[in-house]
C-alpha cells in the first residue's frame, strides 16, 4: 500500500478549517476523508 501525498493547498485548507473556522479535528478529518491523526501532525 502506498502512502497518500497531499498538496500544499490541501494541507493549508485543512489548517484553515481547524484554526480559523473553528471546525473540530474530528469533523475536519471526516470532511477531508483522512484519519484524525494525519491532521494532528
HELIX and SHEET records of a PDB file:
HELIX    1   1 UNK A    8  UNK A   19  1                                  12    
HELIX    2   2 UNK A   25  UNK A   32  1                                   8    
HELIX    3   3 UNK A   36  UNK A   40  1                                   5    
END                                                                             
